[in-house]
Amino acid sequence: MKNINIEVGEEQYESLKETKKHHGLTWRGMLLHAQRELDSDRATE
């Protein structure tokens, strides 16, 4: 399995962490959800 590492500022990290918690997602789940949303936007263009 591959790993993805990104660097973000403390404020952005806390914001992402709150969004993740609010929606009951894992970090992987957030990334996959974002991919689906972006791909669905592309399909409607």
N, C-alpha and C positions, 0 to 999 in steps of 0.2 A: 504494500500500500504506500502511495506517495504522500508526502506531507506538503502543506502549503503554509508558508510563513510570511506574514506581512508586518510592517511597522506602522503604527498609528500613534498619534499624540494621546496623552492621558484623557483629555476631554472627549475625544472621538471614541476611545476605547470604552469609557464609561457609558456613553450614549448607545453604542452598539450592544454592550452588555445588558443595559436596561431593556432595549428592544427585544433582545433574545429572551430575557426572562419574562417579559410581558406576554410574548407569544408562545412560551413553553418550548422553545427550540434549542437545539444544540448549535455549536458553531458550524458544524457540517450542515445541519438542517437549514441554517440561515443562508449559507452559500448556495445550496441546492435550490432553495426557494427563490433566491434572487435570479439564478440562472433560468428557472422556469418562467419567471415574470418577464425577464428580458427577451427570452425566446418567443413568448406569446405575443409581446409587443411587436416583434419583427414579423410574425406571421400575419398580423392585421395591417401591415403597411401596404 
